[in-house]
Amino acid sequence: MGPKKNFKYYLMIFGIAVLAIAIYAVINWISTGKLDTNLVLLAFIIPTVFTIFLFLFDKIFDRIFPKQKKAKEQKDGFDKFVSDANVSLKREGSFSIQDYRTLQDSDRFQKTLKQLHTITTEGEKPDLTYEYLGNKFKKSTVEYKAIQVIIREVKKLD
């Protein structure tokens, strides 16, 4: 559904609808030579009804299809997890810009981050543990060092 729709969003929709009908009324006034008062009245009634209808439709749609909202919340949760992991790596201070690029380009590292996020949200499972994820990389690699830092930070939060 996109970004969260708040009062400002619906106010903007109302304003655009009023502006569109007002422009139509002015064009009609110029072309016919007389002002149609019904159009001026409708310039406030139709946008109000339209905005209320849109608001109700959005609320009903959210209740019928909660999966989209849940998927967005999960994505936001993962984004926050990655941001926190990045902060912990910066705090460690032993990673260069090239190391960050290596981590970003490494598909195995990205998959491991997703698995770590799964552990933090759902808990450890027999086939998915901190120890297993910590030993997925060779000890001499940047990925190994980064995963160790992130696991240490995640364990502090638990």
Secondary structure as GFF3:
##gff-version 3
##sequence-region A 1 158
A	DSSP	alpha_helix	7	32	.	.	.	ID=ss1
A	DSSP	alpha_helix	37	64	.	.	.	ID=ss2
A	DSSP	alpha_helix	66	92	.	.	.	ID=ss3
A	DSSP	alpha_helix	97	105	.	.	.	ID=ss4
A	DSSP	alpha_helix	107	122	.	.	.	ID=ss5
A	DSSP	alpha_helix	130	134	.	.	.	ID=ss6
A	DSSP	alpha_helix	142	157	.	.	.	ID=ss7
###
